[in-house]
Amino acid sequence: MRQNVNNDTFGPRADAVAATGCQDLVIRRRSLSSANTEGPVRQLIFDIAIHCVGRVLLARDLALGSVNRNWGVKPAEQGVTRLAIQSGRNVLDAVLVMPASKETRASVLICHGIGETVQNWFAIQGLLATCGVASLVFDYSGYGRSSGVFHARQSEQDAVSAFFCLQRLTKPLPISLLGFSLGSGIAIAILGRVHANAMLLCAAFTSLREAVRSVGVLKIFCFAVPPIWCAKDVLRTCNVPVRIVHGEKDRVFPVKMAAELNDFCGSRAEVDIVANLAHNEPYSRPQMSYWGPIASHLLAFANAKDVECQQP
């Protein structure tokens, strides 16, 4: 059987086509190489930035006296336990506070923000405990006394490890997730990896890139921010109730972000806009007027789970 061969199969034109094909292949390989290195580079820039900002904010708090370098939990404090949680190769510093004077009726894992450590949240844990809510706050790798260095993916693993620890310590209570500021992105990211009863988003953002833009970074520099912690991707398909609590005077993440988060969730979410409240006030000046309603939401979520379990 004879095969017809076009004259252009060989000769100068064929050489040109082959050369063009080789050039295209080289360009594609270079593009793939750039794509493979671009992600890790952006991730490294972000991790270094978070580490530096966290250190600066901690130094500020030490200088102002709002935190104590030698802070520790007193053994005499009832219901309070300092924990060391294994997270991969790292060991996380964490504080568990259980209600000492009443029955424990709900449990919550708190993912704190960029400029805080467990010390900043201890007073809040005390307020929640008076309402019957057990809470665990942990420091991400590289924060406070936790070993290792901060990395976005590692922070997610830290949250998962802390969740399982709390689950063991408060079983059979259902556990809710509470993410504050930066911690809201981490809490949302692990929602599909843990069996959470509900989600509370306080002073939250819609995506990491939008968060960076919101704090004043020019749009042209946002290319350096990794495309992670996008709430839309998770919240549109999550099947747990979500409560969004946002300060009216939040200048870090504007109130419109709370509205966008609510849109992502659809009918599963409710929004509370707290009047005259700035971004850091919930932890820098904790008040029962803010945390009392949150404790009530946590108890309501837990009661709803109990009712669900009792149904035939």
Steps between C-alpha positions, in 0.01 A plus 500: 500500500637830393484806721475841339757744630461877465807678367489734802567208731869543431710795397540861621136547601509188711816622669327829581198320641723275709693800629178678590377189679821481700471866593140447613610202707775703665255784574247255647769345717610842620138590577451181697825565686383854585163369617671238717726757668254790519275332758778409750660844464172679575439263789846572642445876473168468680640279778788740563260796505269332752796406719636856496163667561427262787836579661450874462152488654624284788783747566245782499282318754801429723602866484148613588473246781192330357679164508755355739813322374493260798127438496386159615193315623477471877445140618241621750270630225216254475410363163817636335758273335816591303545248220777396261344373176699306244454629143730317263852575618390804699358536849225756550439703813130497591266586786181311579244667726207296629205639701586452866172591664242366255435221255695510175240518224699604192856497371685728256841511334623857452736589215644839595628783281837610370617709795392289796605205713312284748562764767283755319204260504513375856252758634257415220523131585404592855191685377394204288553261792260698720236428234566125497726494192834320495762652270845421369734766361831398342798680350594419141845360431754778553262702720551549874649186652403275210800348322577518128432789263178638360382357169148537363448127441662414831263739678210301355656176625547666840129580513406143404730359771354737759146404397567130549660573837195695613277225367676243719486723808134606476340196338204453443432875475463634145775747406453828318773694317558869568733693271604854582661727237786300340374195688172512307686397185664208682174390664318502166787311333475203740121475496510203265762316708327499839153422624400846620155568637485865390716793389535848648684761293604809695660801326549269203616554142389354167838392359864556582553722197198715585621520859843622392344754267270615779790589731645735240727292277481628143325272254810475280688332787227248579652259246746408777217373720421129460140424390402326823230526766223588258182476706271471199644163396416342836196685631288445189509125557527474880212336685540648850334813642714814481481810720680811377583766759656825379575838652329801351822703522737229377754690289713192425234285334197716412142400577436421133716190546251370755223548244702314237567211740129484572427479126744210466314304768145566386232396747748325732639827638393787722681831544545717809641850447619634835461876532803722564743205510849515347702205369716412801258591779348152547832371640677819606204612713284187544148571619213268586280718277695357205595152619175424683295481178775290339484258793122488452550411131742222597254361753216520246709314243579230757136470608390467139749216458365327812145525366615366164668201666191421708268488203404144396 
